[in-house]
Amino acid sequence: MSTQIEINGAQLIPLKEAAKRIAYSRDYLAKLAREQKIVATQIGRQWFVDMYSLQTFFGQRCS
C-alpha cells in the first residue's frame, strides 16, 4: 500500500517506493534530494519525493 502525502499541492511518495518504480537506489535518490536536484522533503528520518520531479530529472516516464 502506498503512503502518499500532499505538501503545498504536490503529491509525494516515500523514497523507497520511488526507488522501486524507477530502478535507482534509495541512496542515490536521497543524495539528489539532499542536493535539491529533485523536489523532496524529509519528515523524521523518511524522505518523500515528487514523482513528477523525478520524471523531469531523469527525462523518462516512471510508471
Secondary structure, DSSP 4 states (H G I P E B T S, - for coil): ----EEETTEEEEEHHHHHHHHT--HHHHHHHHHTTSS-EEEETTEEEEEHHHHHHHHTS---
